[in-house]
């Protein structure tokens, strides 16, 4: 067994916002009574109890301001986000979830205002997955001020890039249709299930248009670590290699982006790194590595208009 280790997060800078995206690979503990019955924690299978401890401890050390979660459990009996973060966070859950309650959620240490759920059911092939974009108004204090957090969670199947293209356009149109969007910061986060070279990701990065629509978001990982591949789904993770994706060769599919206005992004990427990318003891937190970024107001903000 390896020595328990977890890299310490960088020192926080005043007046910044720390954002995390993490696919938790959550799952419900099914009882003989079936779905919808939460078991006491002492009855959880040992592997989940161990992962739960690693995730909760990691989030405690990260002390994030805002988190975009994918594959967390939320139903009338159990709130996995509250279990992982503890008190002190406001939480919004997407309504569309899998049968066991797995889906997308947003947590914020600051109050959450309007919440929109964007339906990403774009073809007959997407029906078996609760693809959604959850958009929450986070009432961050100055100097950041109010921001929109967009938790984009399109379909995961390797051959569904056409659907991911359609889903990207649907989410982008929804965000661009929000009143006053140019006067607010927009942070786009999530498990995008696509590599940077894919058409859907090139669309988000402003490198191509889709369906007559174009946007531009700055990729936090590429800004901070352009020479590093940053794979978040990788056989270096024993859970991936021995379980969920045994033929996986390594991909970057989890992202944090900042929306650009006419002359650049409204927030600077001060730091970006992976989280939950090492085991604690012999326990891996998830089959995905997460991403954390510290964002701040640029010394000279870009103009939204002339």
TORSEMAR-537128 format. One line per field, with one value per residue (C-alpha): chain; residue number from 0; residue in three letters; y, z, x. Coordinates in pm, 1 decimal. Layout:
mol	c(A_...)
seq	c(NUM_...)
type	c(ALA_...)
c2	c(Y_...)
c3	c(Z_...)
c1	c(X_...)
***
This chain:
mol	c(A_A_A_A_A_A_A_A_A_A_A_A_A_A_A_A_A_A_A_A_A_A_A_A_A_A_A_A_A_A_A_A_A_A_A_A_A_A_A_A_A_A_A_A_A_A_A_A_A_A_A_A_A_A_A_A_A_A_A_A_A_A_A_A_A_A_A_A_A_A_A_A_A_A_A_A_A_A_A_A_A_A_A_A_A_A_A_A_A_A_A_A_A_A_A_A_A_A_A_A_A_A_A_A_A_A_A_A_A_A_A_A_A_A_A_A_A_A_A_A_A_A_A_A_A_A_A_A_A_A_A_A_A_A_A_A_A_A_A_A_A_A_A_A_A_A_A_A_A_A_A_A_A_A_A_A_A_A_A_A_A_A_A_A_A_A_A_A_A_A_A_A_A_A_A_A_A_A_A_A_A_A_A_A_A_A_A_A_A_A_A_A_A_A_A_A_A_A_A_A_A_A_A_A_A_A_A_A_A_A_A_A_A_A_A_A_A_A_A_A_A_A_A_A_A_A_A_A_A_A_A_A_A_A_A_A_A_A_A_A_A_A_A_A_A_A_A_A_A_A_A_A_A_A_A_A_A_A_A_A_A_A_A_A_A_A_A_A_A_A_A_A_A_A_A_A_A_A_A_A_A_A_A_A_A_A_A_A_A_A_A_A_A_A_A_A_A_A_A_A_A_A_A_A_A_A)
seq	c(0_1_2_3_4_5_6_7_8_9_10_11_12_13_14_15_16_17_18_19_20_21_22_23_24_25_26_27_28_29_30_31_32_33_34_35_36_37_38_39_40_41_42_43_44_45_46_47_48_49_50_51_52_53_54_55_56_57_58_59_60_61_62_63_64_65_66_67_68_69_70_71_72_73_74_75_76_77_78_79_80_81_82_83_84_85_86_87_88_89_90_91_92_93_94_95_96_97_98_99_100_101_102_103_104_105_106_107_108_109_110_111_112_113_114_115_116_117_118_119_120_121_122_123_124_125_126_127_128_129_130_131_132_133_134_135_136_137_138_139_140_141_142_143_144_145_146_147_148_149_150_151_152_153_154_155_156_157_158_159_160_161_162_163_164_165_166_167_168_169_170_171_172_173_174_175_176_177_178_179_180_181_182_183_184_185_186_187_188_189_190_191_192_193_194_195_196_197_198_199_200_201_202_203_204_205_206_207_208_209_210_211_212_213_214_215_216_217_218_219_220_221_222_223_224_225_226_227_228_229_230_231_232_233_234_235_236_237_238_239_240_241_242_243_244_245_246_247_248_249_250_251_252_253_254_255_256_257_258_259_260_261_262_263_264_265_266_267_268_269_270_271_272_273_274_275_276_277_278_279_280_281_282_283_284_285_286_287_288_289_290_291_292_293_294_295_296_297_298_299_300_301_302_303_304_305)
type	c(UNK_UNK_UNK_UNK_UNK_UNK_UNK_UNK_UNK_UNK_UNK_UNK_UNK_UNK_UNK_UNK_UNK_UNK_UNK_UNK_UNK_UNK_UNK_UNK_UNK_UNK_UNK_UNK_UNK_UNK_UNK_UNK_UNK_UNK_UNK_UNK_UNK_UNK_UNK_UNK_UNK_UNK_UNK_UNK_UNK_UNK_UNK_UNK_UNK_UNK_UNK_UNK_UNK_UNK_UNK_UNK_UNK_UNK_UNK_UNK_UNK_UNK_UNK_UNK_UNK_UNK_UNK_UNK_UNK_UNK_UNK_UNK_UNK_UNK_UNK_UNK_UNK_UNK_UNK_UNK_UNK_UNK_UNK_UNK_UNK_UNK_UNK_UNK_UNK_UNK_UNK_UNK_UNK_UNK_UNK_UNK_UNK_UNK_UNK_UNK_UNK_UNK_UNK_UNK_UNK_UNK_UNK_UNK_UNK_UNK_UNK_UNK_UNK_UNK_UNK_UNK_UNK_UNK_UNK_UNK_UNK_UNK_UNK_UNK_UNK_UNK_UNK_UNK_UNK_UNK_UNK_UNK_UNK_UNK_UNK_UNK_UNK_UNK_UNK_UNK_UNK_UNK_UNK_UNK_UNK_UNK_UNK_UNK_UNK_UNK_UNK_UNK_UNK_UNK_UNK_UNK_UNK_UNK_UNK_UNK_UNK_UNK_UNK_UNK_UNK_UNK_UNK_UNK_UNK_UNK_UNK_UNK_UNK_UNK_UNK_UNK_UNK_UNK_UNK_UNK_UNK_UNK_UNK_UNK_UNK_UNK_UNK_UNK_UNK_UNK_UNK_UNK_UNK_UNK_UNK_UNK_UNK_UNK_UNK_UNK_UNK_UNK_UNK_UNK_UNK_UNK_UNK_UNK_UNK_UNK_UNK_UNK_UNK_UNK_UNK_UNK_UNK_UNK_UNK_UNK_UNK_UNK_UNK_UNK_UNK_UNK_UNK_UNK_UNK_UNK_UNK_UNK_UNK_UNK_UNK_UNK_UNK_UNK_UNK_UNK_UNK_UNK_UNK_UNK_UNK_UNK_UNK_UNK_UNK_UNK_UNK_UNK_UNK_UNK_UNK_UNK_UNK_UNK_UNK_UNK_UNK_UNK_UNK_UNK_UNK_UNK_UNK_UNK_UNK_UNK_UNK_UNK_UNK_UNK_UNK_UNK_UNK_UNK_UNK_UNK_UNK_UNK_UNK_UNK_UNK_UNK_UNK_UNK_UNK_UNK_UNK_UNK_UNK_UNK_UNK_UNK_UNK_UNK_UNK_UNK_UNK_UNK_UNK_UNK_UNK_UNK)
c2	c(0.0_341.8_617.1_836.5_1158.8_1451.2_1755.3_2076.4_2334.2_2661.5_2957.8_3150.5_3507.7_3770.4_3876.0_3559.7_3272.9_2906.9_2683.3_2303.7_2057.1_1695.3_1387.3_1199.8_863.2_846.6_557.9_480.7_198.3_-24.5_-212.4_-511.2_-267.8_-118.5_233.4_520.9_368.5_517.4_290.2_416.1_506.4_210.9_-18.7_134.0_-98.1_-49.4_85.9_373.1_454.7_482.0_700.0_915.4_984.0_1077.7_1309.5_1479.1_1527.7_1664.3_1914.9_2023.6_2105.0_2268.2_2495.1_2578.7_2869.4_2704.1_2339.8_2184.1_1821.5_1542.3_1198.8_1294.2_1140.9_1361.4_1240.9_1295.8_1059.9_1155.8_1454.0_1347.7_1707.1_1795.6_1478.6_1574.0_1947.6_1978.7_2291.9_2636.1_2578.6_2660.5_2378.0_2347.7_2006.2_1934.7_1778.8_1534.9_1249.2_878.6_624.8_609.4_989.6_1044.3_1372.4_1724.8_1966.6_2301.0_2412.4_2765.7_2920.3_3231.8_3253.5_3116.7_3324.3_3214.2_2854.9_2730.2_2373.2_2331.5_2009.5_1845.5_1568.6_1639.6_1304.1_963.0_834.3_1066.3_946.5_696.3_955.2_1260.7_1508.2_1860.8_2195.0_2349.1_2727.6_2902.3_3268.2_3280.1_3598.6_3633.5_3943.3_4217.4_4239.9_3932.0_4017.3_3804.1_3526.4_3253.2_2898.8_2665.4_2294.0_2131.2_1752.7_1611.5_1247.8_1027.8_762.2_766.8_761.9_1044.5_1345.5_1463.6_1479.2_1660.9_1919.7_1974.1_1986.8_2246.1_2469.8_2431.4_2528.9_2817.5_2959.5_2933.7_3121.4_3388.7_3439.7_3530.4_3900.2_4104.5_3816.3_4049.9_4231.0_3915.3_3662.3_3321.6_3012.5_2700.8_2375.4_2007.2_1661.9_1735.6_1376.6_1502.0_1564.2_1914.0_1827.7_1734.7_1967.5_2036.4_2147.7_2352.9_2526.9_2621.4_2746.3_2976.9_2775.5_2689.5_2757.5_2503.4_2538.1_2906.4_2980.8_3086.7_3165.5_3190.2_3056.2_3046.9_2701.0_2737.4_2431.5_2542.0_2891.7_2768.9_2449.2_2455.9_2195.2_1935.5_1695.5_1708.6_1375.9_1343.1_997.8_792.9_440.3_593.0_579.2_220.5_255.8_324.4_66.7_-216.1_-124.7_129.4_177.2_-104.0_-5.2_363.8_529.5_872.4_1172.8_1522.6_1544.5_1757.5_2133.6_2480.0_2771.8_3148.2_3327.7_3588.2_3918.0_4113.2_4161.1_3864.4_3672.3_3868.9_3670.4_3585.4_3225.7_3263.0_2891.7_2564.1_2211.0_1863.9_1743.2_1389.5_1279.2_1067.4_788.2_840.7_520.2_284.4_464.2_662.9_918.8_865.2_735.3_1100.3_1345.2_1682.3_2031.3_2338.6_2695.3_3017.9_3309.0_3680.5_4018.9_4120.1_4424.5_4570.7_4427.5_4374.0_4599.0_4451.8_4713.9_5015.7)
c3	c(0.0_-94.2_159.4_188.3_4.2_-130.1_-282.3_-96.8_-297.0_-378.2_-146.1_-205.3_-330.7_-194.1_-427.7_-640.2_-701.6_-680.6_-913.0_-925.7_-1167.4_-1054.4_-1185.3_-859.9_-1013.7_-745.5_-706.4_-484.8_-234.3_-349.8_-78.1_-133.7_-138.0_-455.5_-574.8_-347.8_-16.6_131.9_358.8_673.3_613.5_817.0_563.8_258.9_75.4_188.8_-148.2_-141.4_223.4_132.5_-174.3_25.6_281.9_14.2_-165.4_150.4_279.8_-54.1_-82.1_273.7_181.6_-150.1_16.3_-321.4_-375.0_-652.4_-762.6_-1074.2_-991.9_-1232.9_-1132.8_-780.2_-612.8_-517.5_-429.6_-146.6_76.4_16.5_-94.9_-186.3_-237.0_121.9_236.3_56.5_127.5_463.5_578.7_433.9_69.1_-136.7_-374.2_-697.0_-843.7_-1199.5_-1207.5_-1486.0_-1328.0_-1368.4_-1190.5_-894.4_-857.9_-1036.7_-1223.0_-1238.0_-944.1_-852.1_-510.3_-409.4_-85.5_-194.0_-250.2_-574.1_-764.9_-1082.2_-1190.2_-1540.9_-1661.3_-2031.0_-2181.9_-2397.9_-2540.1_-2903.4_-3075.0_-3019.7_-2920.8_-2619.1_-2436.8_-2206.3_-2048.1_-1847.7_-2055.3_-1922.0_-1874.2_-1533.9_-1527.8_-1190.7_-1102.6_-828.6_-623.8_-563.3_-377.2_-526.2_-681.3_-872.3_-857.1_-987.7_-1224.8_-1418.8_-1362.9_-1648.0_-1567.1_-1912.8_-1914.0_-2264.6_-2368.0_-2293.3_-2565.1_-2778.6_-3107.3_-3011.0_-3115.9_-3346.3_-3043.8_-2840.8_-3119.4_-3108.5_-2729.0_-2726.9_-2956.3_-2740.3_-2424.6_-2594.6_-2730.9_-2387.7_-2222.5_-2492.4_-2448.3_-2079.7_-2026.7_-1945.4_-2012.0_-2139.0_-1806.2_-1602.9_-1583.7_-1725.5_-1612.4_-1817.5_-1640.8_-1662.4_-1794.3_-2167.9_-2271.4_-2566.2_-2632.0_-2715.4_-3085.2_-3113.9_-3303.7_-2995.5_-2797.5_-3082.0_-3090.8_-2724.0_-2772.1_-3058.3_-3321.2_-3532.8_-3565.0_-3548.0_-3692.8_-3763.7_-3404.3_-3270.2_-2920.4_-2753.1_-2414.0_-2275.4_-2166.0_-1814.1_-1842.4_-2175.6_-2036.3_-1730.6_-1857.3_-2236.9_-2252.6_-2040.0_-2182.9_-1864.4_-1914.7_-1672.4_-1792.8_-1784.0_-1724.4_-1464.8_-1250.5_-1132.3_-1128.1_-1502.3_-1595.7_-1393.9_-1410.8_-1606.8_-1920.4_-1945.4_-2302.5_-2219.2_-2342.7_-2184.6_-2268.6_-2136.4_-2111.6_-1797.5_-1841.2_-1691.9_-1932.3_-1898.2_-2148.7_-2368.6_-2462.5_-2763.7_-2643.7_-2420.1_-2112.3_-1827.2_-1567.9_-1563.2_-1502.6_-1210.9_-1157.1_-1288.5_-1181.9_-1147.5_-826.1_-699.8_-943.4_-691.9_-464.4_-91.7_39.0_-229.2_-276.3_-591.0_-543.1_-880.9_-1231.6_-1335.6_-1221.8_-1141.7_-1236.7_-1014.1_-1125.2_-936.5_-1131.8_-1074.6_-1217.6_-1488.0_-1414.9_-1731.0_-1806.7_-2173.5_-2318.7_-2378.6_-2646.9_-2805.2)
c1	c(0.0_136.3_178.8_-134.3_-73.2_-267.6_-93.7_-170.0_-367.0_-192.2_-230.6_-551.1_-527.0_-766.1_-1045.0_-1038.0_-1278.8_-1179.2_-1382.1_-1375.8_-1531.8_-1549.0_-1722.1_-1775.4_-1872.2_-2137.0_-2370.9_-2662.8_-2653.5_-2937.0_-3124.6_-3344.9_-3638.7_-3495.0_-3417.5_-3509.1_-3407.8_-3092.9_-2896.5_-2723.0_-2360.9_-2240.1_-2411.4_-2242.3_-2004.8_-1645.5_-1517.8_-1767.2_-1697.0_-1328.6_-1392.1_-1630.9_-1359.0_-1104.7_-1348.1_-1472.1_-1118.4_-1000.0_-1280.4_-1214.6_-854.8_-944.4_-1201.4_-1364.8_-1599.0_-1798.5_-1818.7_-1970.5_-2049.3_-2133.0_-2259.0_-2358.9_-2662.6_-2956.7_-3305.1_-3554.9_-3356.9_-2996.8_-2787.3_-2435.5_-2317.0_-2408.7_-2234.6_-1912.9_-1899.0_-2069.5_-2246.8_-2185.7_-2278.7_-2585.0_-2676.9_-2876.4_-2955.7_-3062.4_-3406.9_-3326.3_-3128.2_-3070.8_-3289.0_-3050.7_-3046.5_-2713.9_-2683.6_-2545.0_-2536.5_-2382.0_-2259.9_-2161.2_-2042.1_-2232.7_-2608.8_-2748.4_-3003.4_-3178.2_-3121.4_-3194.0_-3187.2_-3115.6_-3248.9_-2982.9_-3199.2_-3115.1_-3170.2_-3321.3_-2978.0_-2944.6_-3256.2_-3085.9_-2855.4_-2975.6_-2775.9_-2833.0_-2667.0_-2732.3_-2690.9_-2678.8_-2641.3_-2377.8_-2394.5_-2023.5_-1905.3_-1692.2_-1442.2_-1565.0_-1933.1_-2221.3_-2123.1_-2295.4_-2174.2_-2265.6_-2234.8_-2241.1_-2283.0_-2339.2_-2356.0_-2057.1_-2065.7_-1751.6_-1944.3_-2184.8_-1975.5_-2254.5_-2486.2_-2220.7_-2195.9_-2573.0_-2567.9_-2290.1_-2493.2_-2805.6_-2615.2_-2434.3_-2759.6_-2920.4_-2633.3_-2619.8_-2994.8_-2964.6_-3021.4_-2713.1_-2476.8_-2201.7_-2194.9_-2136.0_-1857.2_-1947.0_-1757.2_-1825.4_-1742.9_-1807.6_-1740.1_-1764.3_-1687.3_-1480.1_-1111.2_-979.3_-952.4_-1321.3_-1552.4_-1763.9_-1457.9_-1316.3_-1655.2_-1631.7_-1274.3_-1380.2_-1193.7_-1495.5_-1867.5_-2148.1_-2496.6_-2442.3_-2339.5_-1999.4_-1877.0_-1537.4_-1436.1_-1082.7_-965.0_-818.4_-594.2_-450.0_-392.4_-203.3_-36.8_-14.5_261.8_80.7_-181.5_-388.1_-564.6_-855.5_-963.1_-644.3_-514.7_-282.9_-597.0_-637.0_-1016.2_-1006.2_-745.1_-896.9_-1263.4_-1461.9_-1244.4_-988.2_-888.1_-848.8_-526.7_-578.2_-798.9_-867.3_-1246.5_-1306.5_-1273.2_-1303.5_-1356.0_-1405.3_-1628.8_-1466.0_-1625.5_-1500.2_-1141.9_-1074.9_-1189.6_-1341.5_-1144.5_-774.1_-666.8_-426.4_-375.3_-517.5_-436.7_-581.7_-743.1_-802.7_-532.6_-341.8_-459.6_-480.8_-334.1_-463.3_-796.6_-877.2_-1154.5_-1323.6_-1269.2_-1221.2_-957.9_-1108.2_-988.9_-953.6_-883.2_-828.4_-974.9_-929.8_-1013.6_-764.0_-547.9_-698.2_-1041.1_-1138.1_-1400.9_-1744.8_-1816.6_-1651.8)
***
